[in-house]
Amino acid sequence: MRSVGLVGCGTIGTQLALATQRYYRNAGRIIAVYDVDEDKAQSLARRLLPHPRVICCSELIENCQLILEAASAQAAAALLPQALRANREILVMSVGGLLLNTKWRSLLKSTRGRVYLPSGALAGLDGVKAMGIGKLRRIVLTTRKPPQALLGAPFLKRRHLTLSNLKGPKVLFEGSPKQVVKAFPQNTNVAAVLALASGSQGIAKAHIRVVADPTIKRNTHEIDVEGDCGRIRATIESQPSRNPKTSELAIRSAIATLDRIFGKISIGT
């Protein structure tokens, strides 16, 4: 029985906690939760049985064998090195944080901890990982979202951009995975997980586009990866979750990752 701690009690964190309780009660139990908004943490704790403690991050890491992160890129960037130093397992939803703070890579050599990165709203990452063993020539991700899903992004705030009057698709950003994580931290974990799945080539070669499109209702991601053994092209359309910045598929991907952690069969690369 693993002791489990949850960091981030919003839409994704709540679903992860409820799924752990519903499907894996004999393998893991949430004993602690944390959120910068303590009311959210207390509210979720009351829904779980037995009620977990609401504690600070450092105490949570100290007491939990498995940590579920569902907070923010900044939180993940700080939390992951601490978890690895404590030899903990950690599931990271805010994968963009792994590009903001790369200290965790060197810690992997000395820790007994493990890092789990769900595919999120993407598909085809098993093939991308396999292709990354060879030479990759092209790694492109185009993310299209309804304007309301992009509201509040630092990129828009810095440029004083409004999207309310858009009549058609508009390319807002083109750049590297690290740049897009800084520009749209709540919308582009897909860019980070694609880059990391591509291996060392991904960080340097991946090209990311962000498009605001008022004509669509689903979050859409198009990947195009070409290497010395072939090409992968995939289009994923996902309904937004209750939080329009997050795809429903990303939440279900996280729950499926729990099965990889707690289950006894692993499917896919």
Buried (B, 14 or more C-beta within 10 A) or exposed (E): EBBBBBBBBBBBBBBBBBBBBEBBEEBBBBBBBBBEEEEBBBBBBEEBEEBBBBBEBEEBBBEBBBBBBBBBBBBBBBBBBBBBBBEBBBBBBBBBBBBBBEEBEEBEEEBEBBBBBBBBBBBBBBBBBBBBEEEBEEBBBBBBBBBBBBBEBEBBEEEEEEBEEBEEEBEBBBBBBBBBBBBBBBBBBBBBBBBBBBBEBBBEBBBBBBBBBBEBEBBBBBBBBBBEEEEBEBEBBBEBBEBBBBBBBBBBBBBBBBBBBBEEEEEEE
